[in-house]
Amino acid sequence: MDIILVQDVDNLGGSNEIVKVKNGYARNFLIPRGYAIEANPGNRKQLDERLKQLKKKEEKMLAEINSVIAKLNEAPLKVGAKTGTSGKIFGSVTPLQISRAIKEQKGYIIDRRKISINEEVKELGTYQASIDFGNGQHADVAFEVVGE
């Protein structure tokens, strides 16, 4: 029996996939629990329409991500840090500080958990950070640590 999975099912497939399973498994387990629906012609049309909408939404999101990446790469971010007399900073620069700098200087809100700093920042200078946008999209952003 062909069914359309409504949500991910372990060892079977992901949501919006058409899979072939035994009749009893579909009728007694998957369909009553809301994991799947029968793959009749009407449901297949709905699936096709849902996939089209998901594709349009993903294309729109990718275009938005690319514009954000372009805006972030225009000029390096300036991150302020308190320094000692020798130019070393107290503590280190964290993804939270970079997230705040992006919000203040570029106007975008990026979650600090999506930012990773490539090396430990203990002195003034220019460094790189990686931002993971999901869906395989990531950007390397330059930031400059300046004394406050």
C-alpha positions as CSV (number, residue, x, y, z in Angstrom):
1,M,0.0,0.0,0.0
2,D,1.3,3.5,-0.9
3,I,1.0,6.1,1.8
4,I,2.1,9.7,2.2
5,L,4.0,10.4,5.4
6,V,2.7,13.4,7.3
7,Q,5.7,13.5,9.7
8,D,9.1,11.8,9.9
9,V,8.9,8.2,10.9
10,D,12.1,6.3,12.0
11,N,13.3,3.6,9.6
12,L,10.6,4.6,7.1
13,G,11.1,8.1,5.7
14,G,10.6,11.8,6.1
15,S,7.6,13.9,5.9
16,N,5.9,14.5,2.5
17,E,7.4,11.3,1.1
18,I,5.4,8.6,-0.6
19,V,6.4,5.1,0.7
20,K,5.2,1.6,0.2
21,V,4.3,-0.4,3.3
22,K,2.2,-3.4,4.2
23,N,-1.5,-2.9,4.5
24,G,-1.8,-3.8,8.2
25,Y,1.1,-1.5,9.2
26,A,-0.6,1.4,7.4
27,R,-4.2,0.8,8.5
28,N,-3.4,-0.3,12.1
29,F,-0.5,1.9,13.1
30,L,0.5,4.8,10.8
31,I,-2.9,6.2,9.7
32,P,-4.7,6.0,13.1
33,R,-1.8,7.8,14.8
34,G,-1.7,10.5,12.3
35,Y,1.8,9.6,10.9
36,A,0.5,9.1,7.4
37,I,-2.4,9.4,5.0
38,E,-3.4,7.1,2.1
39,A,-1.8,8.0,-1.2
40,N,-5.0,8.4,-3.3
41,P,-5.2,10.8,-6.3
42,G,-6.6,13.6,-4.2
43,N,-4.0,13.4,-1.5
44,R,-1.3,13.1,-4.2
45,K,-2.5,16.4,-5.7
46,Q,-2.4,18.1,-2.3
47,L,1.1,16.7,-1.8
48,D,2.3,18.2,-5.1
49,E,0.8,21.6,-4.2
50,R,2.4,21.5,-0.7
51,L,5.8,20.6,-2.2
52,K,5.4,23.5,-4.7
53,Q,4.7,25.9,-1.8
54,L,7.6,24.6,0.2
55,K,9.9,25.1,-2.8
56,K,8.7,28.7,-3.3
57,K,9.2,29.4,0.4
58,E,12.7,27.9,0.4
59,E,13.7,30.0,-2.7
60,K,12.4,33.2,-1.0
61,M,14.4,32.3,2.2
62,L,17.6,31.6,0.2
63,A,17.3,35.0,-1.5
64,E,16.9,36.7,1.8
65,I,19.9,34.8,3.3
66,N,22.0,35.8,0.3
67,S,21.0,39.5,0.8
68,V,22.0,39.2,4.5
69,I,25.3,37.6,3.6
70,A,26.0,40.4,1.1
71,K,25.2,43.1,3.7
72,L,27.4,41.4,6.3
73,N,30.4,41.2,3.9
74,E,30.2,44.9,3.0
75,A,32.4,46.1,5.8
76,P,33.9,44.4,8.9
77,L,32.0,44.6,12.1
78,K,33.5,46.6,15.0
79,V,33.4,44.8,18.3
80,G,34.4,46.9,21.4
81,A,36.3,45.3,24.2
82,K,38.0,46.6,27.3
83,T,41.8,46.4,27.0
84,G,44.8,46.6,29.3
85,T,47.8,48.8,28.6
86,S,49.5,46.1,26.4
87,G,46.6,45.7,24.0
88,K,45.3,42.5,25.4
89,I,41.6,42.4,26.1
90,F,40.1,41.4,29.4
91,G,38.4,38.0,28.8
92,S,37.7,37.2,25.2
93,V,35.2,38.1,22.4
94,T,32.1,35.8,22.4
95,P,29.5,35.0,19.8
96,L,27.0,37.0,22.0
97,Q,29.1,40.2,21.4
98,I,29.2,39.5,17.7
99,S,25.5,39.0,17.6
100,R,24.9,42.3,19.3
101,A,27.3,44.1,17.0
102,I,25.5,42.7,14.0
103,K,22.2,43.9,15.4
104,E,23.5,47.4,16.2
105,Q,25.6,47.9,13.0
106,K,23.8,45.9,10.3
107,G,20.2,45.8,11.7
108,Y,19.9,42.0,11.5
109,I,19.1,39.7,14.5
110,I,21.2,36.5,14.4
111,D,21.1,34.0,17.2
112,R,24.4,33.7,19.0
113,R,24.2,29.9,18.8
114,K,24.6,30.1,15.0
115,I,27.8,32.1,15.3
116,S,31.2,30.3,15.8
117,I,34.5,32.1,16.1
118,N,37.3,30.4,14.2
119,E,40.0,31.2,16.8
120,E,40.3,32.5,20.3
121,V,40.2,36.3,20.5
122,K,42.5,37.7,23.2
123,E,44.0,40.7,21.5
124,L,43.0,43.7,19.4
125,G,42.9,43.0,15.6
126,T,40.8,41.5,12.8
127,Y,39.3,38.0,13.0
128,Q,36.8,35.7,11.3
129,A,33.6,34.2,12.5
130,S,31.3,31.7,10.8
131,I,27.5,32.1,10.7
132,D,25.4,29.0,10.0
133,F,22.1,29.9,8.5
134,G,20.9,26.3,8.1
135,N,20.1,24.5,4.8
136,G,23.8,24.3,4.1
137,Q,24.1,28.1,3.9
138,H,26.9,29.7,5.9
139,A,29.0,32.8,5.7
140,D,32.4,33.9,7.0
141,V,32.2,37.4,8.5
142,A,35.2,39.6,9.3
143,F,35.1,41.5,12.6
144,E,37.5,43.9,14.1
145,V,38.2,44.1,17.8
146,V,38.7,47.7,19.0
147,G,39.5,49.0,22.4
148,E,36.8,50.8,24.4
